[in-house]
């Protein structure tokens, strides 16, 4: 699973690979850039919300939780996943603003779901914004379903997000 996976996105080669310690410094910048997509709408405040600090990533990278996508020689996006209770949980999917809508997010999701399947996970789960086109509707197109009664684990994540100021969130799952 540590080998880079090549994808094509609008005739551009993409490399999806496990993150390494040298990638850690750029992950907050990628997340910050991705947040700029929220500017100019009802969720404008998300662009100013605190991103995950680089210091949080070394233990995640060490246990192969973070995958990155490279395009034109640089990291343009990442996905942070974790195996929890027999499920794959997607904690974060972020693609630089200038690289959004080019298939990078879908390629990262495909990789994450393949990792979950290869590890025997029964399902994939995530929390996201309910009414933003590149959030819940994007995941619905990938086969995720809105959970009207999330598990205790997902309900706790939604409560934690609400306490951190993240509103209009929902839990979603996909059977693997």
C-alpha positions, 0 to 999 in steps of 0.5 A: 500500500505504500507504492504511489498510485498514478491517476490522470486528471484532465490529462495531468498525471497525479501521484497518490501516495502515503504522506512522509514527514517532509510533507507535514509542513505543507498540510496546514497550507493545503487545508487553509487554501481549501477553506478559501472555497467557503468565501462569499457564502453563508459559510464564509467564516469557515475560511477563517476557522483554525486549521490543523497544526503541523504538530498534529500530523507526525503521529498520523503520518507514522501510522499511515493515516495520511495520503497526499496527491501530487500534481506538477511536482507538489502536494495539492491535497490530502486525506486523513483516514483512520480505522475505527471499530471496523470502519474507515473514518475520513477525518479530513479531505482537503484540496488546494483551491486552485486544484479543486474540481479537477478530480483530485478529491475523488482520486483521494477518496477512491484511494481511501476507500480502497485502503478501507476495503483492503483492511476489511472495513465494513463501511466508511464514515465521515462528517461534513457540511450538509448543504454545501455542493462540494461537501455532502452532495459530493459524498452522495455522488460517491455513494455515501448516505446521510445518517439520520441516526448516527452511531454514538461515535459519529454523534460524539464527533458531531457534538465536538464539531459543534462545540468548535463552532462547526454548524450545519454538519451531518454524518454520512456512511458508505458500505464497503 
